[in-house]
Amino acid sequence: MKVAIVKLSAMGDIIHAMVALQYLKAAHPNLQLDWIVEQGFKQVLEHNPHIDRILTVNLKAIKSDKKALFSEIQKIKRYTKNSYDLIIDAQGLIKSAITAKLLGKRIAGFSKDSIREGVASYFYHQKVAIAYDANTIDRNAKVMSEPLGVEITPQMIIDKEPFLFYANEDSIIYEYLSKTQKNIIFVIGSTWESRNYPKEKFLAIANALQANCLIAWGSQAEYERAVWIEEQSQYATVLPKINLNSLKAIIAQSDLLIGNDTGPTHMAWGLNVPSITIFGPTPINRVYQTPINKVIKSASEVNHFKLDKNDFSITEIPSEEIVTMARELLDD
């Protein structure tokens, strides 16, 4: 059976959906699983033994170049030569539903009441119902497994094998890892400013833990914050610009990751690496809490159906609470 999974973005959402793959392949060893993804996130999926082919699109380019729409449609239509028996839209957006529709005839996806863009469900032949405010990982697991007659329980997700893989990573990352100190990755950025824990408090964490704190960054603004932390602390070092493959590799070699609710932070969970995810304006049920994957949330209440980008309550979380949590994880 040939199945195409449509999950275009974003990084964290892709990672949360990937946990299902090991169980789908265990239940159906001969299943061919292809994944349709935005080309910028291809490296997140690469080297995973449960994915047969990664097929990319560049729908983001359409925002700046309307003519790109036609070339992207033609690209997706070329993928139909794979003759898929089933397409699973694991995203539930109009653009992902249209992508799925172009790929083949039999499509599964979320029911109308299970997604924000409910009209997308009209493209699906099989509809999977699960509350919109349910745990994000449970939602992804169900929409990917139910159409294939597989049940993935919360305990199975907790007991998962690591599912992010890397190869031929940039060797420079090993120059930054310490052999005498604990290695801690800081993920200091995110897509919203209100999701960013203050740089001053990351600094306080680094000085309190006195470990080898390595700061990952992706944008110029994040780089400038990282440099500020490095200049203020003898324990903090800014990582060089690395790709997603090398980022997976250095996180896999670390002892702990501390970061905002954003894609690179969720890599730690996918690699079974201890982590602390810091939440402000977003719901903590975007992740699974485990003995080694902890969360800390500000005091604000979150409306799943209307997130408040002006909720800066993350700034009020005491750094001391994160330090205490980090020490417990590092001591285990």
C-alpha positions as CSV (number, residue, x, y, z in Angstrom):
1,M,0.0,0.0,0.0
2,K,1.3,3.5,-0.9
3,V,0.5,6.3,1.4
4,A,1.4,10.0,1.1
5,I,1.4,12.1,4.3
6,V,0.8,15.8,3.8
7,K,2.3,17.8,6.6
8,L,3.9,20.9,5.2
9,S,4.9,22.9,8.2
10,A,5.8,24.1,10.8
11,M,8.9,22.4,12.4
12,G,7.3,21.6,15.7
13,D,4.1,20.3,14.1
14,I,6.1,18.0,11.8
15,I,8.1,16.6,14.7
16,H,4.9,16.0,16.7
17,A,3.4,14.0,13.7
18,M,6.6,12.0,13.1
19,V,6.1,10.0,16.3
20,A,3.4,8.0,14.6
21,L,5.7,6.6,11.8
22,Q,7.4,3.9,13.9
23,Y,4.0,2.5,14.9
24,L,2.5,2.7,11.4
25,K,5.5,0.8,9.9
26,A,5.4,-1.8,12.8
27,A,1.7,-2.5,12.0
28,H,2.2,-2.5,8.3
29,P,5.8,-3.4,7.5
30,N,5.2,-3.3,3.7
31,L,3.7,0.1,3.8
32,Q,5.3,2.7,1.5
33,L,5.2,6.1,3.3
34,D,6.0,9.2,1.5
35,W,5.9,12.7,3.1
36,I,5.0,16.0,1.4
37,V,6.7,18.9,3.1
38,E,7.8,22.5,2.6
39,Q,11.4,22.3,1.3
40,G,12.7,24.4,4.2
41,F,11.8,21.6,6.6
42,K,13.1,18.7,4.6
43,Q,16.1,18.1,6.8
44,V,13.8,17.5,9.8
45,L,12.5,14.4,8.1
46,E,15.8,13.2,6.5
47,H,17.4,9.9,7.4
48,N,14.3,8.6,9.1
49,P,14.1,4.9,8.2
50,H,10.3,4.9,8.3
51,I,10.0,7.4,5.5
52,D,10.4,6.0,2.0
53,R,10.5,9.3,0.1
54,I,10.5,13.0,1.1
55,L,8.8,15.1,-1.6
56,T,9.1,18.9,-1.3
57,V,7.0,21.8,-2.2
58,N,7.6,25.6,-1.9
59,L,4.2,27.0,-1.3
60,K,5.7,29.8,0.8
61,A,7.2,31.2,-2.4
62,I,3.7,32.0,-3.7
63,K,3.4,34.8,-1.2
64,S,6.1,36.8,-3.0
65,D,5.7,35.4,-6.5
66,K,2.2,34.5,-7.6
67,K,3.5,32.9,-10.8
68,A,5.1,30.2,-8.6
69,L,1.6,28.8,-8.0
70,F,1.5,27.2,-11.4
71,S,5.0,25.6,-11.1
72,E,4.1,24.2,-7.7
73,I,0.8,22.7,-9.0
74,Q,2.7,21.0,-11.8
75,K,5.3,19.7,-9.3
76,I,2.5,18.2,-7.1
77,K,0.8,16.7,-10.1
78,R,4.1,14.9,-11.0
79,Y,4.0,13.3,-7.6
80,T,0.7,11.6,-8.6
81,K,2.8,9.2,-10.8
82,N,3.4,7.4,-7.5
83,S,-0.2,6.2,-7.6
84,Y,-1.0,6.6,-3.9
85,D,-3.7,4.4,-2.4
86,L,-4.3,6.9,0.4
87,I,-3.4,10.5,1.1
88,I,-3.5,11.6,4.7
89,D,-3.7,15.4,5.3
90,A,-2.3,15.6,8.8
91,Q,-2.4,19.4,8.8
92,G,-6.0,20.4,8.2
93,L,-5.5,23.6,6.3
94,I,-7.0,24.6,3.0
95,K,-3.6,24.7,1.3
96,S,-2.8,21.2,2.6
97,A,-6.2,19.9,1.7
98,I,-5.8,21.2,-1.9
99,T,-2.3,19.6,-2.0
100,A,-3.8,16.3,-0.9
101,K,-6.6,16.6,-3.5
102,L,-4.0,17.1,-6.3
103,L,-2.1,14.0,-5.2
104,G,-4.9,11.5,-5.5
105,K,-8.6,10.5,-5.0
106,R,-8.8,8.8,-1.6
107,I,-8.0,11.3,1.1
108,A,-8.2,11.2,4.9
109,G,-8.1,14.1,7.3
110,F,-9.6,15.9,10.3
111,S,-13.4,16.3,10.6
112,K,-14.8,19.8,10.2
113,D,-15.1,20.5,14.0
114,S,-11.5,19.2,14.6
115,I,-9.7,22.0,12.7
116,R,-9.5,25.7,12.5
117,E,-10.1,25.9,8.7
118,G,-13.1,23.5,8.8
119,V,-13.8,23.9,5.0
120,A,-10.7,21.7,4.4
121,S,-12.6,18.7,5.6
122,Y,-14.8,18.8,2.5
123,F,-11.8,17.5,0.5
124,Y,-11.6,14.3,2.6
125,H,-13.3,11.0,2.1
126,Q,-12.5,9.7,5.5
127,K,-12.8,12.1,8.4
128,V,-11.1,11.7,11.8
129,A,-12.8,13.4,14.8
130,I,-10.7,14.7,17.7
131,A,-11.2,17.8,19.8
132,Y,-9.3,20.9,18.5
133,D,-8.0,21.6,22.0
134,A,-6.8,18.0,22.6
135,N,-3.1,17.3,23.0
136,T,-1.4,18.2,19.7
137,I,0.6,15.0,19.6
138,D,-2.4,12.9,20.2
139,R,-4.2,14.7,17.4
140,N,-1.4,14.1,15.0
141,A,-1.1,10.4,16.0
142,K,-4.8,9.8,15.5
143,V,-5.2,11.5,12.1
144,M,-2.3,9.5,10.8
145,S,-3.1,6.1,12.4
146,E,-6.9,5.8,12.3
147,P,-7.2,5.7,8.5
148,L,-4.8,2.8,8.5
149,G,-6.6,0.9,11.2
150,V,-3.8,1.4,13.8
151,E,-4.3,2.6,17.4
152,I,-1.5,4.6,19.0
153,T,-2.1,5.0,22.7
154,P,-0.6,7.8,25.0
155,Q,1.5,5.1,26.6
156,M,3.0,4.1,23.2
157,I,3.9,7.7,22.6
158,I,5.6,8.0,26.0
159,D,7.5,4.7,25.3
160,K,8.6,5.8,21.8
161,E,12.0,5.2,20.3
162,P,13.9,8.3,19.2
163,F,12.6,9.2,15.7
164,L,14.9,12.1,14.5
165,F,18.0,11.0,12.7
166,Y,21.1,12.7,11.2
167,A,24.1,11.9,9.1
168,N,27.1,13.7,7.7
169,E,26.6,16.6,10.2
170,D,28.9,19.5,10.3
171,S,31.9,18.4,12.3
172,I,32.3,21.9,13.8
173,I,29.6,21.1,16.3
174,Y,31.9,18.7,18.1
175,E,34.3,21.5,18.8
176,Y,31.7,23.2,21.0
177,L,30.8,20.1,23.1
178,S,32.5,19.8,26.4
179,K,33.9,16.5,27.7
180,T,34.2,17.7,31.3
181,Q,31.0,19.7,31.8
182,K,27.4,19.1,31.2
183,N,26.3,20.3,27.7
184,I,23.1,22.4,27.7
185,I,21.4,23.8,24.6
186,F,19.6,27.1,24.8
187,V,16.8,27.7,22.2
188,I,16.2,31.4,22.7
189,G,14.0,32.4,19.8
190,S,10.5,31.6,18.4
191,T,8.1,33.0,15.8
192,W,6.4,35.4,18.3
193,E,8.2,37.8,20.6
194,S,5.7,37.0,23.3
195,R,6.9,33.4,23.3
196,N,10.5,34.4,24.0
197,Y,11.9,34.0,27.5
198,P,13.9,37.1,28.3
199,K,17.6,37.0,27.5
200,E,18.4,38.3,31.0
201,K,16.8,35.2,32.5
202,F,18.6,32.8,30.1
203,L,21.8,34.6,31.3
204,A,20.8,34.0,35.0
205,I,20.2,30.3,34.2
206,A,23.6,29.9,32.6
207,N,25.4,31.6,35.5
208,A,23.5,29.5,38.0
209,L,24.1,26.1,36.3
210,Q,27.7,26.8,35.5
211,A,27.6,24.3,32.7
212,N,28.6,24.4,29.0
213,C,25.6,26.4,27.7
214,L,25.4,26.5,23.9
215,I,23.1,29.0,22.3
216,A,21.3,28.0,19.1
217,W,19.9,30.7,16.8
218,G,18.2,31.1,13.5
219,S,17.7,34.8,12.8
220,Q,19.8,37.9,13.1
221,A,17.7,39.1,16.1
222,E,18.3,35.8,17.8
223,Y,22.0,35.9,17.0
224,E,22.2,39.4,18.6
225,R,20.5,38.1,21.8
226,A,22.8,35.1,21.8
227,V,25.9,37.3,21.6
228,W,24.6,39.5,24.4
229,I,24.2,36.5,26.7
230,E,27.7,35.2,25.7
231,E,29.3,38.6,26.5
232,Q,27.7,38.6,29.9
233,S,28.6,35.0,30.9
234,Q,31.7,32.8,31.0
235,Y,29.4,29.8,30.7
236,A,27.5,30.7,27.5
237,T,28.8,30.2,24.0
238,V,27.0,31.1,20.7
239,L,26.9,28.2,18.3
240,P,27.8,28.9,14.7
241,K,25.1,29.0,12.0
242,I,24.3,25.3,11.4
243,N,21.6,23.5,9.3
244,L,18.8,21.5,10.8
245,N,20.6,18.2,10.2
246,S,23.6,19.4,12.4
247,L,21.1,20.9,14.9
248,K,19.6,17.5,15.4
249,A,23.1,16.1,15.9
250,I,24.2,18.5,18.6
251,I,21.0,18.3,20.5
252,A,21.3,14.5,20.4
253,Q,24.8,14.8,22.0
254,S,23.6,17.2,24.7
255,D,22.6,16.5,28.3
256,L,19.7,19.0,28.4
257,L,17.8,21.5,26.3
258,I,16.1,24.6,27.6
259,G,14.0,26.5,25.2
260,N,10.9,28.3,24.2
261,D,7.8,26.6,22.6
262,T,9.3,26.3,19.1
263,G,10.5,23.7,16.7
264,P,14.1,23.2,17.8
265,T,13.0,22.8,21.4
266,H,10.7,19.9,20.3
267,M,13.6,18.2,18.7
268,A,14.8,17.2,22.1
269,W,11.6,15.2,22.7
270,G,11.9,13.5,19.3
271,L,15.5,12.5,20.3
272,N,14.6,11.4,23.8
273,V,16.9,14.1,25.2
274,P,16.0,15.8,28.5
275,S,14.3,19.1,28.0
276,I,12.5,22.0,29.6
277,T,10.0,23.9,27.4
278,I,9.0,27.3,28.6
279,F,5.4,28.4,27.8
280,G,3.7,31.7,27.9
281,P,0.9,32.5,25.5
282,T,0.6,28.9,24.1
283,P,-0.9,25.8,25.7
284,I,1.3,23.2,27.3
285,N,-0.7,20.4,25.8
286,R,1.3,20.9,22.6
287,V,3.8,18.6,24.1
288,Y,4.0,15.4,26.2
289,Q,5.4,15.6,29.7
290,T,7.7,12.7,30.6
291,P,10.2,12.0,33.3
292,I,12.8,13.7,31.2
293,N,10.7,16.2,29.2
294,K,9.4,18.9,31.5
295,V,7.4,22.1,31.0
296,I,7.0,25.3,32.9
297,K,4.1,27.6,32.2
298,S,3.4,31.2,33.1
299,A,0.3,32.1,35.2
300,S,-1.8,33.3,32.2
301,E,-4.8,31.3,30.9
302,V,-4.7,30.3,27.3
303,N,-7.6,30.1,24.9
304,H,-6.8,27.3,22.5
305,F,-9.2,28.8,19.9
306,K,-7.7,32.3,20.1
307,L,-4.1,32.6,21.2
308,D,-3.1,36.0,22.5
309,K,0.2,37.3,20.9
310,N,0.2,40.1,23.4
311,D,0.4,37.8,26.3
312,F,4.0,38.4,27.6
313,S,3.5,36.5,30.8
314,I,6.4,34.3,30.0
315,T,8.7,37.1,31.2
316,E,7.3,36.6,34.7
317,I,8.5,33.0,35.1
318,P,11.3,33.0,37.7
319,S,14.6,31.8,36.4
320,E,15.2,30.0,39.7
321,E,12.4,27.6,39.0
322,I,13.9,26.6,35.7
323,V,17.3,26.2,37.4
324,T,15.9,23.9,40.0
325,M,14.2,21.8,37.4
326,A,17.4,21.7,35.3
327,R,19.5,20.5,38.2
328,E,17.0,17.7,38.9
329,L,17.2,16.5,35.2
330,L,21.0,16.8,35.1
331,D,21.4,14.8,38.3
332,D,19.2,11.9,37.1
